[in-house]
């Protein structure tokens, strides 16, 4: 007898009742997975820029590495999403991606050359590319019962608790090493920080396996009347315009490794405070994800336009001011990161048919990643020439995204109107 796909939507083999409470429990359990996972990779990523610099990498190499990593992390999601929709093995792909991702950054403790460290950074991003479309598709089933914005916002808020704790943990380690050895403990302090992150990586994997056992068929949460009324054979005009707007916004996003490199270069704060500043941004990320998620459920697509405007104002604060401006810039950067992972995902889920959801997420993220890589590479080059040129580019390209977001909203409203 042929076994049903693990996430099928049929009634046979159903092990969870279709209740909002169980859907909320599923979202929260995946949020706990993300909490421990973010402790691992955001804790590690808060050190990567400085670590690569200590190993001998240039500013351009750091910026290109960050951008290329994001490109891999987004572009490969299309392939992963397509595979997930065709095989319906959402859980298997998600688990494989987490395993591949979680242990890459702790392995940086063993890297002796910056070239090897870059390979491990790329491995972490590839793992995220493998698991994200499948995980987001499973979350989309449950968010039909909780509200798209709230469901994704709650998941992102739990995710970012880990993104705060991880950088704070490694910041404490660098501080203690600096007290003992001076100069933030040198490479030794960073390597201890990477090794410690192995513990939350193991907890994330354990939580994921528990979620897989308790909720083997997330598609059972889907409420048919909440699915977008879209043709299964294609994507709407609103989706394509929204994708173009998001790509422009992505091209102007500054990666934290380059931000940290800049703060270190101008001696803005002691080195061990850099992960703490990243943690500040992640704390803002968590709060803004939940707040903007609730607002998305109440207001709808226009809240995305506000988010685009916030992102366009970020670069001047980060690169042209001193400490107060940099702190404000990190807060704005945190808002941008939080809304990217909450309401941007909610909007994608509302704009694509359920049966092609993982592919739609993957395609969206591929375009997002290509634009992020191109923008990051260019900004790394501009930074070495004149930091003001970097700021001008980031602001200009993201301002262009705002009218496209307005057009996407208009197309989305037309799509929702009942046909006469």
Phi and psi in degrees as a GROMACS rama.xvg file:
@    title "Ramachandran Plot"
@    xaxis  label "Phi"
@    yaxis  label "Psi"
@TYPE xy
-76.1558  131.583  UNK-2
-78.0783  141.223  UNK-3
-70.3695  149.486  UNK-4
-55.1079  148.357  UNK-5
-63.1453  -24.1452  UNK-6
-118.582  25.6274  UNK-7
-61.0411  161.22  UNK-8
-104.533  6.55851  UNK-9
-71.9945  164.352  UNK-10
-78.1771  -26.6306  UNK-11
-64.3617  133.742  UNK-12
77.232  11.6506  UNK-13
-69.2811  128.427  UNK-14
-116.253  0.214363  UNK-15
-132.019  136.268  UNK-16
-73.3655  150.375  UNK-17
-82.3021  78.2374  UNK-18
-122.562  152.153  UNK-19
-64.3826  -32.6917  UNK-20
-64.4554  -46.2836  UNK-21
-68.6203  -34.2526  UNK-22
-62.8381  -41.9433  UNK-23
-64.0181  -39.9465  UNK-24
-62.5062  -38.9556  UNK-25
-64.0171  -44.9217  UNK-26
-61.6068  -43.2364  UNK-27
-68.0843  -37.1442  UNK-28
-66.7746  -42.0569  UNK-29
-65.0297  -29.8396  UNK-30
-65.3233  -37.2301  UNK-31
-65.69  -39.8812  UNK-32
-56.4228  -48.2671  UNK-33
-66.7001  -32.5092  UNK-34
-58.4102  -52.8488  UNK-35
-68.2727  -37.1298  UNK-36
-63.4695  -41.5562  UNK-37
-69.5884  -32.2251  UNK-38
-55.3835  -38.8691  UNK-39
-72.5888  -60.2896  UNK-40
-85.0931  -25.8641  UNK-41
-77.9766  -33.7405  UNK-42
-59.8797  -43.7849  UNK-43
-68.0395  -42.3815  UNK-44
-67.2504  -24.9046  UNK-45
-69.822  -13.8418  UNK-46
-104.994  -16.0741  UNK-47
-60.6827  -46.2235  UNK-48
-58.7932  -49.6751  UNK-49
-66.2346  -38.9989  UNK-50
-63.7615  -45.1415  UNK-51
-61.4405  -38.7007  UNK-52
-62.6377  -42.1042  UNK-53
-65.4597  -30.0728  UNK-54
-80.834  -6.90572  UNK-55
113.01  4.39752  UNK-56
-76.2442  148.036  UNK-57
-86.2126  170.953  UNK-58
-61.0349  -41.8652  UNK-59
-63.833  -41.3139  UNK-60
-64.1152  -39.2975  UNK-61
-65.82  -45.1863  UNK-62
-65.2978  -42.9732  UNK-63
-66.3214  -38.62  UNK-64
-61.4148  -46.8989  UNK-65
-62.6966  -44.3738  UNK-66
-67.5157  -42.6551  UNK-67
-66.3744  -35.5902  UNK-68
-63.3095  -43.7042  UNK-69
-65.8832  -36.4854  UNK-70
-59.1588  -49.1658  UNK-71
-61.671  -42.2366  UNK-72
-66.0198  -23.9353  UNK-73
-102.132  -44.4476  UNK-74
-63.531  -39.9337  UNK-75
-71.7023  -10.3461  UNK-76
-66.9427  -26.569  UNK-77
-64.4055  -45.4813  UNK-78
-63.8259  -44.4808  UNK-79
-64.1772  -42.5492  UNK-80
-65.0493  -41.2791  UNK-81
-62.135  -43.6236  UNK-82
-63.6238  -38.7305  UNK-83
-66.1202  -43.5643  UNK-84
-67.5911  -33.1552  UNK-85
-77.9097  -37.0008  UNK-86
-93.4406  -22.3097  UNK-87
63.1217  18.44  UNK-88
-94.6455  60.8777  UNK-89
-62.6499  -43.7274  UNK-90
-66.0138  -45.2778  UNK-91
-60.4438  -43.2327  UNK-92
-67.7575  -39.3652  UNK-93
-62.7733  -46.9683  UNK-94
-62.9375  -44.3457  UNK-95
-60.3582  -44.0378  UNK-96
-63.0902  -41.3905  UNK-97
-63.8083  -43.4062  UNK-98
-60.603  -44.3248  UNK-99
-63.1424  -37.2069  UNK-100
-80.5253  -43.8684  UNK-101
-64.0115  -29.251  UNK-102
-101.635  4.4688  UNK-103
-74.843  -47.2763  UNK-104
-71.3909  -39.8148  UNK-105
-56.8619  -29.8913  UNK-106
-68.4331  -13.468  UNK-107
-61.471  -21.7364  UNK-108
-59.9972  -22.9686  UNK-109
-94.2771  -6.64995  UNK-110
-75.9395  127.953  UNK-111
-104.23  -12.6464  UNK-112
-131.182  151.39  UNK-113
-68.484  -27.4181  UNK-114
-65.0753  -41.4742  UNK-115
-67.4298  -38.6039  UNK-116
-60.6645  -38.2292  UNK-117
-63.1455  -40.5226  UNK-118
-58.901  -42.7851  UNK-119
-68.1073  -36.7186  UNK-120
-61.2245  -42.8829  UNK-121
-64.1566  -39.3012  UNK-122
-60.7693  -41.0782  UNK-123
-62.255  -42.9402  UNK-124
-68.0344  -36.2897  UNK-125
-64.9732  -41.5198  UNK-126
-59.5351  -40.4473  UNK-127
-65.4492  -36.6992  UNK-128
-63.4517  -38.0459  UNK-129
-66.2912  -43.2017  UNK-130
-91.2053  -23.2715  UNK-131
-64.6694  -47.9229  UNK-132
-60.517  -40.609  UNK-133
-66.2923  -44.2078  UNK-134
-63.5687  -43.64  UNK-135
-66.0514  -34.9569  UNK-136
-65.3769  -40.7194  UNK-137
-66.4362  -39.9958  UNK-138
-62.4587  -36.1459  UNK-139
-61.5196  -35.3159  UNK-140
-60.0027  -46.428  UNK-141
-72.0312  -32.0095  UNK-142
-71.5641  -10.3665  UNK-143
-65.0724  -23.1383  UNK-144
-96.0972  -23.954  UNK-145
-104.152  -12.1375  UNK-146
99.501  131.968  UNK-147
-57.7476  -53.9497  UNK-148
-63.1799  -44.8905  UNK-149
-65.2392  -43.6605  UNK-150
-62.0079  -50.4954  UNK-151
-68.7546  -34.4688  UNK-152
-66.0751  -41.0706  UNK-153
-64.4856  -43.6259  UNK-154
-60.3092  -44.4502  UNK-155
-67.003  -35.7166  UNK-156
-63.2414  -45.3978  UNK-157
-63.4246  -41.3502  UNK-158
-54.2398  -45.2696  UNK-159
-80.1924  -15.0781  UNK-160
-60.4262  -43.4149  UNK-161
-65.1619  -35.2565  UNK-162
-69.2796  -19.9146  UNK-163
-83.9751  -47.2221  UNK-164
-65.3412  -39.2186  UNK-165
-61.5934  -54.2647  UNK-166
-61.6841  -35.9849  UNK-167
-64.042  -38.8366  UNK-168
-62.3278  -48.7665  UNK-169
-71.8235  -28.3044  UNK-170
-64.1146  -41.8938  UNK-171
-62.4157  -40.9823  UNK-172
-62.4405  -44.3695  UNK-173
-63.4691  -38.3583  UNK-174
-63.6478  -46.6672  UNK-175
-63.748  -39.2796  UNK-176
-66.479  -36.426  UNK-177
-67.6504  -35.3264  UNK-178
-65.5579  -35.8831  UNK-179
-82.8073  -37.6622  UNK-180
-123.017  -14.5948  UNK-181
82.6464  161.183  UNK-182
52.0607  43.8  UNK-183
58.8652  24.0063  UNK-184
76.994  2.87605  UNK-185
59.0557  -153.476  UNK-186
-61.7579  -30.2219  UNK-187
-61.165  -40.6263  UNK-188
-62.8892  -41.8943  UNK-189
-65.257  -40.1842  UNK-190
-68.5262  -36.5559  UNK-191
-62.7656  -42.6749  UNK-192
-58.2534  -45.6366  UNK-193
-63.7995  -39.3024  UNK-194
-66.0445  -39.2758  UNK-195
-61.6908  -29.906  UNK-196
-69.8385  -6.47153  UNK-197
-65.7887  -31.1963  UNK-198
-63.2102  -53.7799  UNK-199
-64.2392  -26.6968  UNK-200
-62.0092  -42.6164  UNK-201
-67.4821  -38.3166  UNK-202
-66.1457  -36.4046  UNK-203
-62.803  -44.3396  UNK-204
-65.4144  -40.1388  UNK-205
-62.6665  -44.3597  UNK-206
-62.3696  -38.0994  UNK-207
-64.3781  -42.1695  UNK-208
-66.5991  -34.2832  UNK-209
-64.487  -43.727  UNK-210
-61.5884  -41.0057  UNK-211
-61.9119  -37.5894  UNK-212
-71.42  -42.6916  UNK-213
-77.8165  -32.6653  UNK-214
-129.791  71.3066  UNK-215
-71.4809  -18.901  UNK-216
-130.437  73.9201  UNK-217
-60.1341  -24.2166  UNK-218
-62.4157  -19.9187  UNK-219
-65.905  -15.4781  UNK-220
-77.037  -19.3428  UNK-221
-60.9972  130.645  UNK-222
-100.801  112.338  UNK-223
-55.5749  -36.9798  UNK-224
-73.5091  -10.3606  UNK-225
-95.692  -6.17068  UNK-226
-71.5671  145.833  UNK-227
-62.803  138.712  UNK-228
-83.0437  79.8874  UNK-229
-128.377  153.103  UNK-230
-70.1898  138.366  UNK-231
-72.3423  -18.9582  UNK-232
-86.2775  -9.12776  UNK-233
-158.194  -175.571  UNK-234
-115.646  154.502  UNK-235
-75.5319  164.096  UNK-236
-61.585  -38.094  UNK-237
-59.8726  -39.4946  UNK-238
-61.1981  -46.8089  UNK-239
-67.7357  -38.7271  UNK-240
-66.5912  -42.1283  UNK-241
-61.4922  -40.858  UNK-242
-60.5856  -43.2616  UNK-243
-64.4543  -41.6346  UNK-244
-63.6473  -44.0262  UNK-245
-64.7699  -34.6239  UNK-246
-65.548  -40.9326  UNK-247
-63.8631  -41.7457  UNK-248
-62.4388  -42.5199  UNK-249
-61.9898  -35.0551  UNK-250
-63.4037  -22.9905  UNK-251
-102.336  6.58919  UNK-252
-77.5813  132.253  UNK-253
-94.3151  127.587  UNK-254
-74.0992  146.975  UNK-255
-61.7198  -37.0881  UNK-256
-54.5123  -39.5809  UNK-257
-72.083  -37.3864  UNK-258
-60.5531  -47.4741  UNK-259
-63.5364  -39.8457  UNK-260
-59.5424  -42.4122  UNK-261
-65.687  -46.0101  UNK-262
-60.5928  -39.4532  UNK-263
-69.3813  -38.538  UNK-264
-64.5191  -38.5501  UNK-265
-93.5733  7.39478  UNK-266
54.2396  47.5401  UNK-267
-67.9244  -44.259  UNK-268
-142.921  161.923  UNK-269
-56.8256  149.832  UNK-270
-57.6312  -36.9241  UNK-271
-73.3377  -8.36601  UNK-272
-86.1013  -12.2847  UNK-273
-62.4101  -45.7842  UNK-274
-62.2004  -30.0569  UNK-275
-66.5932  -38.8175  UNK-276
-64.6794  -37.2302  UNK-277
-63.1236  -41.5416  UNK-278
-61.685  -38.0042  UNK-279
-57.7798  -46.4975  UNK-280
-62.529  -39.0651  UNK-281
-69.1684  -31.913  UNK-282
-65.7749  -42.7189  UNK-283
-63.1919  -40.539  UNK-284
-53.6004  -49.1688  UNK-285
-61.0339  -47.7396  UNK-286
-66.3448  -41.6819  UNK-287
-69.5237  -33.1261  UNK-288
-61.1058  -45.7331  UNK-289
-70.7498  -43.3924  UNK-290
-62.7547  -50.8747  UNK-291
-67.9039  -29.1704  UNK-292
-64.0639  -44.57  UNK-293
-63.8552  -41.4923  UNK-294
-64.2628  -35.2727  UNK-295
-62.3209  -41.7123  UNK-296
-65.0298  -30.3058  UNK-297
-90.4565  -40.761  UNK-298
-99.467  -37.655  UNK-299
96.8164  -154.657  UNK-300
-55.6431  -33.7936  UNK-301
-57.019  -24.1012  UNK-302
-64.9527  -23.8009  UNK-303
-65.7121  -33.4873  UNK-304
-64.3085  -39.0407  UNK-305
-62.0319  -42.5261  UNK-306
-62.5129  -40.4507  UNK-307
-61.7849  -39.9832  UNK-308
-66.0609  -38.5915  UNK-309
-62.0755  -44.3346  UNK-310
-62.1199  -38.8836  UNK-311
-65.3127  -21.8315  UNK-312
-92.2711  0.533377  UNK-313
-78.656  -47.5444  UNK-314
-57.6569  -41.7015  UNK-315
-58.6778  -39.3393  UNK-316
-66.0585  -38.6053  UNK-317
-71.6991  -35.636  UNK-318
-114.521  -11.4203  UNK-319
-112.985  -8.32328  UNK-320
-111.035  -177.519  UNK-321
-98.3663  -150.505  UNK-322
-60.9439  -48.0355  UNK-323
-60.1115  -42.0953  UNK-324
-65.9245  -37.9533  UNK-325
-64.924  -39.5867  UNK-326
-64.2331  -43.117  UNK-327
-61.7427  -40.5461  UNK-328
-63.1175  -40.4803  UNK-329
-65.5956  -34.9014  UNK-330
-65.461  -44.9231  UNK-331
-63.6328  -39.5199  UNK-332
-61.7212  -39.4311  UNK-333
-64.7975  -40.1975  UNK-334
-60.4605  -44.1437  UNK-335
-61.4891  -45.6936  UNK-336
-62.701  -41.1699  UNK-337
-64.6972  -42.5526  UNK-338
-73.7738  -29.1006  UNK-339
-60.2184  -40.3458  UNK-340
-90.8864  -1.49768  UNK-341
-119.025  -78.0415  UNK-342
-73.1063  -26.159  UNK-343
-66.0458  -39.3747  UNK-344
-68.7891  -38.938  UNK-345
-61.1172  -41.8575  UNK-346
-65.0763  -41.0205  UNK-347
-60.4191  -44.1945  UNK-348
-61.4083  -32.7172  UNK-349
-78.874  -16.5796  UNK-350
-103.037  -0.267112  UNK-351
-130.36  149.765  UNK-352
-68.9758  147.611  UNK-353
-58.0974  -38.9418  UNK-354
-72.8044  -10.9413  UNK-355
-124.237  26.7564  UNK-356
-68.3358  -46.4925  UNK-357
-62.8334  -39.8601  UNK-358
-63.8756  -42.3015  UNK-359
-62.3421  -43.024  UNK-360
-60.9744  -44.4263  UNK-361
-63.3844  -42.6578  UNK-362
-63.9268  -44.0268  UNK-363
-59.4076  -47.8378  UNK-364
-70.4195  -28.9942  UNK-365
-63.2952  -47.6761  UNK-366
-62.6751  -40.8401  UNK-367
-59.4903  -44.9172  UNK-368
-69.9254  -39.0966  UNK-369
-60.2318  -45.7334  UNK-370
-65.604  -39.6824  UNK-371
-61.8629  -45.1208  UNK-372
-62.6493  -48.4977  UNK-373
-60.1546  -44.2475  UNK-374
-65.6677  -41.9705  UNK-375
-64.3686  -42.9043  UNK-376
-61.941  -44.6465  UNK-377
-65.0652  -41.5525  UNK-378
-68.0208  -31.5692  UNK-379
-62.8784  -41.428  UNK-380
-67.4569  -44.5186  UNK-381
-61.9453  -38.0066  UNK-382
-60.2158  -40.5697  UNK-383
-70.0171  -22.2199  UNK-384
-88.3169  -53.4244  UNK-385
-164.488  120.724  UNK-386
-60.8581  -28.3612  UNK-387
-66.7971  -30.8956  UNK-388
-67.0232  -38.5607  UNK-389
-59.7493  -47.6851  UNK-390
-62.5889  -43.4471  UNK-391
-61.0655  -43.2521  UNK-392
-63.8841  -47.6045  UNK-393
-59.7295  -45.1014  UNK-394
-66.4403  -45.7937  UNK-395
-62.4612  -46.6499  UNK-396
-68.3294  -32.653  UNK-397
-81.2921  -28.2364  UNK-398
-63.9265  -36.1694  UNK-399
-62.8046  -25.1777  UNK-400
-72.7896  -23.8145  UNK-401
-65.0251  -50.0711  UNK-402
-62.0338  -31.8452  UNK-403
-66.3531  -36.5446  UNK-404
-64.1697  -36.6638  UNK-405
-63.9946  -43.7925  UNK-406
-63.5925  -39.4674  UNK-407
-62.7396  -37.8766  UNK-408
-63.3339  -42.5817  UNK-409
-62.5256  -42.8142  UNK-410
-66.4161  -35.2073  UNK-411
-66.0946  -40.4916  UNK-412
-64.2442  -41.3434  UNK-413
-63.0406  -37.0492  UNK-414
-65.5765  -30.9735  UNK-415
-82.75  -16.1301  UNK-416
-70.3029  135.047  UNK-417
-66.9155  142.315  UNK-418
-75.0037  139.543  UNK-419
